[in-house]
Amino acid sequence: MNTTMWSVDKNVDKNNDYPQIKKAAQLLRDGHTIAFPTETVYGLGADATSDQAVSGIFRAKGRPSDNPLIVHIYSTNQLSDLVQHVDNLSQALIEQFWPGPLTLIFTKKEGVFSEKVTAGLDTVGIRMPDHPVALALIEAAQKPIAAPSANRSGKPSPTSAEHVYHDLNGRISGIVDGGETGVGVESTVLDCTVTPPMILRPGGISYEQLTACIGPVDVDPSLDEQAEQPRSPGMKYTHYAPVAPLYITKGSDLWLQETIVSFQQDGKKVGLLAPMETISHMQADFMVACGSEDDLSTTAHSLYDSIRAFDNEAVDIILAQSVELRGIGVAIMNRLVKAAGHKWLIEKNDPTSF
């Protein structure tokens, strides 16, 4: 399969004619898989109503079939055809955060979606992406589009078309290149079928933002475990992992530098992933400054690109400095913990987990 790359201005004007988007939309209607940008990461899209089309997502990614997919829409008017009910809390969230990085779990309408989208569940996750290219493509396709992240399963999510091409060239029909994504981590997934609503995956909308909008919100306790029957993408399997083993570190800068030296003395090439404030006074074989500890949105924005950078440097081990569990820092740590497979290095050898 030849993978075509189309370059589109990220600020597309819906009133203009974009043959690239029309071509990509036609391929989606014909059952092909197409990667496209959202405000979070690049998604790998297919017609959510077609078993054959959705199967192409799983083949391209090498993704387990028991992991449900998020469905993307371009208008709230589509919801009445897709879900059984939108309650008052869900409506408040939609008005506050859509389009944006928030996926809401609803009870699905029967006979609409491919069972491969919902993994046999009676619920479906839906969101409206806040990206002009994504919205234009979905509207042109006139289909609800199932779209997990456009990477090989288990690898860091793609935040540029180049990432997608590296992972999926020859495995999908096309890539709509709309430049780098903004948020950098996936959407928050909130289950609106339970009371109070429950966060199944932390992401671009924080716990604090959700509670400010609708009041009490629960957090799924299985976020720290491997869920046996995942109700949301990213709950069961290891994700976001680089080639070299990654460990999350928690301790003083002096201890961190001593830890790096200790690995080097054992003959290992050490990579360090940390905020720019830490990188400025540390020494390792290869270092990547991942945002600023004073603005964790910058860390989220560059997280996956930073993790991917180590694959080109043949490091033996990667040490990733933990961040505060506040705001989007919760989503950052969720992704780092999965990338590390729950491996930590803690000062004074006090093992713990996130």
Protein Blocks (a to p, Z undefined) as FASTA:
>chain_A
ZZddddddfkbcfkbccfklmmmmmmmmnopacddddfkbccddddfkbmklmmmmmmmn
opafkbccddddfbfklmmmmmmbdcfklmmmmmmmpgcjddcdddddehkacfklnnop
abdcdddddbfklmmmmmmnopacddddfddehiacdfbfklmmmmmgokambdcdebja
fkopacddddfkbccdddfbdcfbcfklmmmmnopadddfklmpccfbdcbehklbcghi
afbdcddddddfklmmmmmmmmmmnopacdddddfklmmmgccfbdcdehjfklmklmmm
mmmmmmmmmmmnopabdcddddddehjlmmmmmmmmmmnnopacdehiiacdZZ
